[in-house]
């Protein structure tokens, strides 16, 4: 999922430069929530894309925290899942 998120950030940046139809921000956030946040963060820095837009960054950081909390929960209570 991380590799996929990275590629989608690159595609969105490519489309943004050419004034084409863009990837919706909600789609980018879904990829992050589903575990692709490392690729999303890397894609932001490599492509210099969505790095200034504050509401977007806030939502990305929320998805990272959600993923970390889920991982922590799994590590503490592996028998539940």
Backbone torsions as a table, in degrees:
resi	resn	phi	psi	omega
1	UNK	NA	-34.3	-178.9
2	UNK	-65.5	-43.8	178.0
3	UNK	-63.1	-41.4	179.4
4	UNK	-62.5	-43.9	179.0
5	UNK	-61.7	-42.2	178.4
6	UNK	-58.8	-46.5	-179.1
7	UNK	-63.9	-41.7	-179.4
8	UNK	-65.2	-36.6	175.2
9	UNK	-62.3	-41.0	177.4
10	UNK	-63.8	-42.2	178.6
11	UNK	-63.3	-43.8	-179.6
12	UNK	-63.7	-40.1	178.1
13	UNK	-65.0	-41.8	177.8
14	UNK	-59.1	-45.6	179.5
15	UNK	-67.2	-36.0	180.0
16	UNK	-63.9	-40.2	179.9
17	UNK	-66.6	-29.4	-176.8
18	UNK	-101.7	9.6	177.6
19	UNK	56.6	42.0	178.8
20	UNK	-100.4	175.9	176.6
21	UNK	-62.3	131.4	-172.2
22	UNK	-97.5	165.0	172.4
23	UNK	-77.9	128.1	-179.7
24	UNK	-61.4	144.8	179.0
25	UNK	-60.4	-34.7	179.4
26	UNK	-62.1	-34.8	177.6
27	UNK	-66.4	-42.6	177.8
28	UNK	-61.7	-39.2	179.5
29	UNK	-69.1	-36.5	178.7
30	UNK	-61.8	-43.0	178.3
31	UNK	-61.6	-37.5	178.8
32	UNK	-66.9	-45.0	-178.4
33	UNK	-64.6	-34.5	-178.4
34	UNK	-79.3	10.4	174.8
35	UNK	108.7	0.8	-179.0
36	UNK	-90.2	15.5	-176.2
37	UNK	-62.5	-33.5	177.5
38	UNK	-62.6	-41.5	177.7
39	UNK	-67.4	-34.0	178.0
40	UNK	-66.1	-44.7	179.5
41	UNK	-64.7	-44.0	178.3
42	UNK	-63.8	-41.9	178.4
43	UNK	-61.9	-38.2	177.1
44	UNK	-59.7	-43.8	-175.8
45	UNK	-77.7	-42.0	-178.4
46	UNK	-66.3	-45.2	-176.7
47	UNK	-92.6	-2.4	-175.5
48	UNK	49.2	55.6	-172.9
49	UNK	-127.0	129.8	178.9
50	UNK	62.1	34.3	-177.6
51	UNK	-93.3	-19.4	-176.5
52	UNK	-103.7	-28.4	-175.1
53	UNK	-66.1	104.4	-169.9
54	UNK	-64.7	-46.6	180.0
55	UNK	-60.1	-35.6	179.6
56	UNK	-65.5	-44.7	-179.8
57	UNK	-63.1	-40.1	179.2
58	UNK	-60.9	-44.2	179.6
59	UNK	-67.1	-35.5	177.2
60	UNK	-64.7	-44.0	179.4
61	UNK	-65.2	-34.8	176.0
62	UNK	-63.6	-41.0	179.2
63	UNK	-65.9	-34.5	177.0
64	UNK	-65.5	-45.6	179.4
65	UNK	-62.7	-41.3	178.1
66	UNK	-59.9	-44.4	179.1
67	UNK	-63.5	-42.3	179.6
68	UNK	-65.5	-39.2	178.1
69	UNK	-66.2	-39.5	176.7
70	UNK	-64.0	-41.7	177.9
71	UNK	-63.9	-44.5	178.3
72	UNK	-60.8	-44.1	178.1
73	UNK	-60.1	-43.6	179.3
74	UNK	-63.8	-39.6	-179.7
75	UNK	-69.3	-33.1	-179.7
76	UNK	-80.8	-39.5	-176.8
77	UNK	-123.9	64.5	-176.8
78	UNK	-66.7	-24.3	-177.6
79	UNK	-73.5	-18.7	-178.6
80	UNK	-73.2	-39.6	-179.1
81	UNK	-89.9	NA	NA
